[in-house]
């Protein structure tokens, strides 16, 4: 009786030709199957016997010479390798270009503080046009206004509430902006 894996993946696993996923799957299978580990041991023994039998016989020199002469007509000539000098020269040129690009990049990309300042002014203006009173507080409590200023500024300006005819509990809108 043979296992399904023995027919499909066993020889590839033994020769080390399986992908990582297939090898992991087969190793998981080896933990559960009784037949496949035995078959792996048999393959290992057969491989060792063939290696010890020394069945290899070297071809005669005349046969090797004839085969090589016949291959010259069939096989295209192998390209000569480029000298090592050209590899070093191209690497040096690439390094020189990278260095020049790095040194010239600050010159090409100068930061203009006026452009940055103009962008900040436009952002602040757009922010001020948003709905709601972002820089105002509505209160008639002097302590609440001082606390609000303390949270917004590093100093607290003196706060004096105006007196109006509407009475002491009227709410006042104080603009800080």
Backbone as a ProteinNet text record, in pm:
[ID]
protein_1_A
[PRIMARY]
XXXXXXXXXXXXXXXXXXXXXXXXXXXXXXXXXXXXXXXXXXXXXXXXXXXXXXXXXXXXXXXXXXXXXXXXXXXXXXXXXXXXXXXXXXXXXXXXXXXXXXXXXXXXXXXXXXXXXXXXXXXXXXXXXXXXXXXXXXXXXXXXXXXXXXXXXXXXXXXXXXXXXXXXXXXXXXXXX
[TERTIARY]
84.9	0	89.1	53.1	131.9	47.2	114.8	49.8	40.4	-58.4	-72.6	46.3	96.1	211.7	337.2	346.5	464.7	476.2	366.2	369.5	392.3	343.9	349.4	464.6	495.1	591.4	715.1	715.4	822.7	957.7	966.4	1094.6	1142.7	1050.8	1089.6	1141.3	1080.4	1126.7	1264.3	1282.2	1410.7	1523.6	1494.5	1596.9	1609.9	1523.1	1529.8	1479	1381.4	1330.6	1194.3	1138.1	1004.9	1014.2	906.1	898.6	886.5	900.9	896.3	759.2	653.5	517.8	494	534.5	514.4	600.7	722.9	809.6	749.7	694.8	632.1	509.2	432.7	314.4	355.6	462	506.9	565	637.6	690.9	578.8	471.7	354.9	294.1	291.6	238	325.3	456.8	548.1	520.7	469.9	440.7	319.7	232.9	110.2	115.3	196	197.9	303.4	274.5	367.9	450.2	393.3	458.2	566.2	544.2	637.4	774.4	785.1	919	997.4	927.2	993.2	1043.6	962.6	1002.1	1121.8	1126.8	1242.3	1370.1	1359.8	1476.8	1522.5	1428.7	1463.3	1532.8	1484.7	1549.3	1691.3	1708.2	1840.7	1936.7	1889.8	1972.9	2009.7	1915.2	1941.1	2042.5	2028.3	2122.3	2263.5	2275.2	2407	2467.7	2386	2435.9	2487.8	2415.7	2458.9	2589.2	2604.1	2726.4	2845.3	2824.7	2932.2	2967.1	2873.2	2896.7	2994.5	3016.7	3107.1	3077.6	2956.7	2913.6	2960.3	3022.9	3066.2	3188.7	3185.3	3300	3333.2	3454.4	3495.5	3499.2	3457.7	3459.9	3604	3636.3	3771.6	3800.4	3924.2	3965.1	3924.3	3930.8	3893.8	3745.5	3661.1	3516.9	3488.4	3553.7	3534.1	3574.5	3686	3734	3635.7	3578.5	3482	3353.9	3307.4	3184.6	3206.6	3320.7	3348.6	3358.6	3418.4	3428.5	3290.8	3204.1	3068.2	2986.3	3009	2934.3	2973.3	3093.6	3134.5	3048.4	3004.1	2921.2	2776.5	2733.2	2593.8	2576	2659	2643.8	2700	2631.7	2685.9	2807.8	2896.3	3015.1	2974.2	3040.2	3009.2	3068.5	2992.1	3045.6	3159.7	3257.3	3370.7	3326.1	3366.6	3327.1	3395.8	3322.8	3378.4	3488.5	3587.2	3693.2	3637.6	3700	3657.7	3670.3	3758.7	3779.2	3650.2	3571.4	3448.5	3342.4	3340	3245.3	3277.9	3405.3	3445.1	3422	3448	3428.6	3280.7	3191.4	3048	2999.2	3050.4	3011.8	3061.3	3181.8	3234.7	3154	3113.7	3033.5	2897.2	2835.2	2705.9	2720.8	2828.2	2852.8	2877.7	2950.9	2977.4	2848.1	2761.1	2632.1	2544.5	2543	2462.5	2514.7	2646.7	2705	2674.5	2684.9	2656.4	2509.4	2419.9	2278	2248.9	2317.6	2297.3	2347.7	2462.5	2519.3	2440.6	2382.4	2310.3	2165.2	2113.6	1972.1	1937.7	2020.3	1983	1982.5	2068.1	2072.6	1946.8	1901.6	1784.2	1654.1	1652.4	1528.8	1546.7	1573.3	1588.2	1451.6	1446.9	1322.4	1308.4	1198.5	1172.6	1082.1	1134.7	1057.2	936.2	943.3	829.9	711.1	738.3	630	567.6	650.8	599.5	517.7	563.5	490.6	356.3	355.7	230.8	131.4	180	90.6	32.2	113.4	62.9	-40.3	-19.4	-115.9	-248.5	-242.4	-366.3	-436.6	-361.2	-423	-491.1	-425.9	-484.9	-610.5	-608.5	-725.5	-843.1	-816.8	-924.1	-978.1	-889.7	-932.5	-1021.4	-989.8	-1069.7	-1207.2	-1221.1	-1349.9	-1442.4	-1394.6	-1479.1	-1591.3	-1704.1	-1817.7	-1787.7	-1847.9	-1827.9	-1730.1	-1731.2	-1642.5	-1526.4	-1421.7	-1310	-1222.3	-1224.7	-1138.9	-1220.4	-1342	-1427.9	-1478.2	-1512	-1575	-1691.7	-1800.1	-1918	-1939.9	-1911.4	-1928.4	-1932.2	-1995.3	-1990.3	-1911.4	-1847.1	-1766.7	-1620.8	-1566.1	-1429.2	-1328.7	-1350.5	-1259.6	-1258.5	-1374.8	-1381.4	-1302.6	-1311.4	-1237.8	-1088.3	-1044.9	-901.9	-852.7	-932.6	-895.4	-885.7	-977.9	-972.7	-846.8	-815.6	-693.6	-569.6	-567.3	-452.4	-430.8	-536.9	-523.9	-475.3	-496.4	-460.6	-328.8	-297.2	-179.2	-84.9	40.3	135.3	122.5	46	21.6	-127.5	-176.4	-317.9	-332.3	-394.4	-415.7	-522.6	-520.5	-624	-761.8	-857.7	-992.2	-1084.7	-1148.7	-1247.9	-1375.7	-1480	-1608	-1674.8	-1723.1	-1793.8	-1927.5	-1971.3	-2102.6	-2200.6	-2306.5	-2412.8	-2541.3	-2636.6	-2765.4	-2849.4	-2804.3	-2887.1	-2886.3	-2803.5	-2804.4	-2680.9	-2663.5	-2541.9	-2536.3	-2648.7	-2640.3	-2641.5	-2617.1	-2612.5	-2481.1	-2487.8	-2366	-2297.9	-2169.6	-2090.4	-2001.7	-1983.7	-1897.8	-1768.1	-1661	-1531.6	-1449.1	-1399.6	-1318	-1172.1	-1099.1	-956.6	-872.2	-929.1	-849.5	-829.1
-117.7	0	123.6	223.3	346.4	466.2	567.1	692.2	783.8	872.5	967.9	1063.3	1102.5	1193.1	1124.2	993.7	921.3	932.7	937.4	948.5	1090.9	1189.2	1326.1	1409.9	1401.2	1493.2	1427.1	1296.9	1231	1247.9	1223.3	1233.3	1378.7	1470.1	1611.6	1654.9	1604.9	1636.9	1576.6	1451.2	1384	1456.3	1507.6	1576.4	1724.1	1773.8	1914.2	2007.2	1965.2	2043.5	2106.3	2087.6	2141.5	2287.3	2360.1	2496.7	2490.3	2604	2608.8	2563.6	2607	2570.8	2421.4	2365.6	2222.2	2139.7	2183.2	2109.6	2110.3	2225.2	2232.2	2142.1	2139	2052.2	1905.6	1868.5	1729.5	1691.8	1783.5	1754.4	1735.5	1812.1	1792.2	1655.2	1614.8	1483.7	1371.7	1391.7	1289.4	1255.9	1351.8	1328.2	1236.3	1231.8	1153.1	1021.2	1014.1	897.3	797.3	669.4	564.4	520.8	528.8	475.7	568.9	698.9	793.1	797.6	797.7	794.4	668.3	555.2	431.1	445	505.2	523.9	619.1	722.4	813	740.9	653.7	576.6	485	420.8	332.8	410.8	531.8	613.8	652	682.7	718	599.3	480.7	360.8	332.1	345.8	322.7	422.4	547.1	648.8	618.4	575.3	542.3	420.7	320.8	201	237.6	323.6	363.6	443.5	523.3	600.4	508.3	407	314.1	218.6	192.2	95.8	149	276.7	340.6	294.7	318.9	279.3	376.3	484	585.3	537.5	553.4	517.6	639.1	685.6	804.6	775.5	872	856.6	864.3	793.1	800.9	941.1	980.3	1114	1141.9	1042.2	1060.8	1095.1	1028.8	1056.6	1197.9	1239.3	1373.8	1479.2	1456.5	1551.4	1562.6	1449.6	1451.7	1525.4	1501.4	1568	1718.5	1760.4	1904.2	1969.8	1901.3	1959.6	1970.3	1872.4	1877.8	1988.4	2012.6	2116.9	2256.6	2274.5	2407.1	2453.3	2360.5	2397.6	2422.6	2359.4	2372	2489.5	2497.5	2599.3	2732.7	2842.7	2973.9	3003.7	3085.9	3117.8	3192.8	3162	3227.4	3367.6	3466.2	3603.6	3613.7	3693	3712.5	3803.1	3768.2	3853.8	3989.1	4091.5	4226.2	4234.7	4311.3	4326.6	4390.7	4360	4411.3	4563.8	4620	4764.7	4837.7	4790.7	4859.6	4853.9	4746.4	4738.8	4844.1	4857.2	4955.9	5097.4	5118.4	5251.4	5291	5199.4	5231.8	5254.5	5177.4	5198.2	5334.4	5372.9	5502.8	5617.1	5602.1	5706	5719.9	5608.4	5613.5	5679.4	5647.5	5708.3	5858.1	5899	6040.8	6116.2	6057.7	6120.4	6132.2	6029.5	6034.5	6142.8	6154.3	6256.4	6396.1	6414.5	6545.4	6582.4	6486.3	6512.4	6548.8	6482.3	6511.4	6651.2	6689.7	6821.3	6933.9	6908.8	7013.8	7026.6	6929.5	6934.4	7055.1	7099	7220.4	7345.5	7350.3	7466.8	7472.3	7356.4	7352.6	7373.5	7339.3	7348.4	7446.6	7572.5	7672.3	7703.3	7711.2	7744.2	7895.1	7944.7	8088.2	8118	8190.4	8216.6	8304.2	8384.2	8470.1	8387.4	8283.2	8195.7	8124.8	8077.2	8009.1	8103.4	8227.7	8326.5	8359.4	8374.4	8403.1	8287.9	8163.9	8049	8049.1	8082.1	8086.7	8197.5	8311.5	8422.7	8382.1	8317.9	8273.6	8169.7	8076.2	7975.3	8040.4	8138.6	8207.2	8283.8	8344.3	8418.6	8323.8	8211.7	8114.7	8061.7	8038.3	7990.7	8094.8	8221.4	8325.4	8340.2	8297.4	8308.6	8190.9	8092.9	7977.6	8018.1	7947.2	7985	7962.1	8042.5	8031.8	8138.6	8164.1	8266.3	8194.2	8172.6	8092.6	8166.8	8299.8	8376.5	8461.4	8422.8	8503.3	8417.6	8486.3	8420.3	8507.5	8442.8	8516.8	8490.5	8593.1	8575.9	8711.9	8716.3	8837.1	8811.5	8695.7	8659.2	8694.6	8782	8828.8	8715.3	8623.3	8511.9	8413.4	8391	8300.6	8357.8	8489.1	8551.6	8547.1	8567.8	8558.2	8416	8317	8177	8145.5	8202.5	8178.6	8240.9	8362.2	8426.2	8349.2	8297.9	8221.6	8096.7	8036.1	7917.4	7949.4	8072.4	8110.4	8184.8	8260.6	8346.1	8309.7	8352.9	8329.6	8435.2	8537.6	8639.6	8669.8	8727.5	8762	8913	8971	9115.4	9152	9274.6	9315.3	9314	9258.5	9247	9334.8	9426.7	9512.6	9498.5	9463.3	9446.8	9583.1	9610.3	9739.1	9735.2	9846.2	9856.3	9911	9838.5	9879.4	9895.1	9949.2	9973.9	9849	9739.6	9619.2	9541.1	9570	9501.6	9416.5	9368.5	9294.9	9154.4	9085.6	8949.7	8945	9050.5	9045.8	8983.1	8907.9	8844.1	8940.2	8941.4	9029.2	8946.6	8992.7	8926.1	9003.8	8943.1	9009.8	8944.2	9021.1	8968.2	8979.3	8871	8869.7	8884.6	8874.1	8871.5	9003.5
0	0	0	-80.5	-91.8	-52.2	-5.2	35.1	-87.1	-88.8	-199.5	-206.4	-91.3	-88.7	-141	-121.6	-169.3	-320.9	-389.6	-536	-582.7	-506.3	-557.6	-502.4	-373.6	-313.8	-253	-238.2	-166.2	-233.9	-362.6	-433.1	-440.6	-460.5	-459.8	-324.2	-217.3	-82.1	-57.8	-101	-81.6	-155.3	-274.5	-353.8	-317.9	-229.8	-190.3	-299.2	-375.3	-487.2	-460.5	-341.8	-312.2	-267.9	-290.5	-238.6	-86.5	-23.2	122.9	173.3	104.9	147.9	132	16.7	-5.3	89.2	116.7	209.5	349.6	391.2	524	530	422.4	417.5	425.1	353	353.5	490.2	555.5	688.7	790.1	774.9	861.1	834.6	708	671.2	728.4	732.1	783.7	929.9	1004.9	1146.3	1164.1	1062.6	1074.7	998.4	893.2	805	852.9	838.1	875.7	755.4	636.5	516.2	460.7	463.4	401.3	470.2	602.8	662.5	624.1	614.3	573	430.1	344.5	204.7	194.3	278.2	279.4	320.8	420.2	462.9	350.5	280.8	168.1	57	27.1	-75.7	-34.1	92.6	141.6	131.2	165.8	154.4	9.4	-82.2	-224	-277.9	-238.5	-283.4	-234.7	-110.5	-55.1	-124.5	-156.4	-227.8	-366.3	-435.9	-570.1	-564.1	-460.8	-445.3	-416.4	-334.8	-299.8	-413.5	-503.3	-610.8	-715.2	-721.2	-816.1	-958.8	-999.8	-1133.9	-1241.7	-1202.9	-1297.7	-1372	-1504.8	-1587.8	-1673.1	-1666.3	-1740.2	-1889.7	-1969.5	-2115.2	-2164.4	-2271.1	-2326	-2378.1	-2380	-2421.3	-2565.2	-2653.2	-2793.6	-2806.9	-2729.7	-2732.9	-2681.8	-2573.4	-2521.5	-2623.7	-2692.2	-2792.4	-2908.1	-2952.2	-3062.2	-3021.4	-2901.7	-2854.7	-2845.9	-2794.8	-2783.9	-2921.5	-3018.1	-3153	-3216.9	-3192.3	-3247.7	-3181.6	-3053.7	-2982	-3027.8	-3077	-3124.4	-3240.7	-3322.9	-3438.3	-3395.6	-3289.5	-3246	-3150.3	-3051.5	-2947.2	-2994.6	-2964.7	-3000.5	-2913.9	-2964.2	-2884.2	-2757.4	-2651.2	-2524.1	-2525	-2477.9	-2476.5	-2375.9	-2413.3	-2323.7	-2209.1	-2089.6	-1975.9	-1985.1	-1940.4	-1940.3	-1836.2	-1865.8	-1765.4	-1638.1	-1529.9	-1400.6	-1393.2	-1474.6	-1477.7	-1509.8	-1606.9	-1647.4	-1537.6	-1462.6	-1351.2	-1245.4	-1212.8	-1114.6	-1164.2	-1293.6	-1350.8	-1348.3	-1382.3	-1379.7	-1236.8	-1141	-1001.1	-951.3	-990.6	-948.9	-1010.2	-1137.3	-1201.8	-1133.7	-1097.3	-1029	-891.9	-822	-691.7	-704.3	-807.7	-830.6	-862.1	-944	-974.8	-850.2	-767.8	-645.3	-551.5	-539.3	-452.7	-505.6	-636.7	-695.9	-675.6	-691.1	-668.3	-524.8	-433.3	-291.4	-256.4	-312.8	-282.6	-349.4	-466.1	-537.2	-492.8	-420.3	-382.5	-295.3	-199.7	-124.9	-212.4	-313.3	-401.8	-486.7	-530.8	-618.2	-542	-415.2	-336.9	-222.4	-253.5	-146.8	-87.7	42.8	110.5	114.5	63.9	63.7	182.6	281.2	401.4	372	266.2	233.7	185	108.9	62.4	181.6	272.6	391	477.8	494	572.9	507.7	376.3	305.8	321.9	317.4	336.8	477.3	576.8	713.9	731.6	667	676.1	613.3	498.1	431.9	517.7	576.8	664	783.9	844.6	959.3	918.6	801.3	753.7	728.8	663.7	638	770.1	866	997.4	1066.9	1050.5	1115.8	1051	926.1	858.1	885.9	956	985.1	1078.6	1067.9	1153.2	1301.4	1383.4	1527.8	1573.1	1700.1	1754.2	1821	1744.1	1791	1891	1886.9	1977.7	2073.4	2100.7	2188.5	2303.8	2409.8	2523.9	2567.2	2599.6	2641.3	2789	2869.8	3013.6	3080.8	3195.4	3275.8	3403.9	3412	3528.5	3502.3	3583.7	3563.7	3581.7	3675.2	3699.7	3581.9	3521.8	3406.2	3289.4	3272.3	3162.3	3186.8	3310.8	3341.7	3317.6	3356.7	3332.7	3184.7	3106.9	2962.2	2903.4	2945	2895.5	2939.4	3062.6	3111.3	3026.9	2978.7	2894.3	2754.3	2707.8	2571.7	2563	2665.3	2661.6	2775.9	2762.5	2870.3	2980	2954	3054.8	3053.6	3160	3168.5	3168.9	3067.1	3066.6	3169.9	3215.9	3311.8	3243.8	3312.9	3257.4	3339.5	3271.4	3336.5	3257.3	3323.6	3258.2	3243.7	3125.7	3108.6	3181.1	3220.3	3285.3	3184.3	3166.2	3073.6	3150.5	3087.8	3151.1	3160	3101.7	3096.2	3226	3316.5	3445.2	3465.2	3589.4	3622.8	3564	3526.6	3474.5	3322.4	3255.1	3109	3064.9	2960.2	2906.3	2811.9	2820	2734.7	2643.8	2529.1	2432.4	2424.3	2466.9	2464.7	2358.2	2265.8	2156.4	2194.4	2180.1	2213.9	2089.3	1974.3	1853.2	1803.4
[MASK]
+++++++++++++++++++++++++++++++++++++++++++++++++++++++++++++++++++++++++++++++++++++++++++++++++++++++++++++++++++++++++++++++++++++++++++++++++++++++++++++++++++++++++++++++++

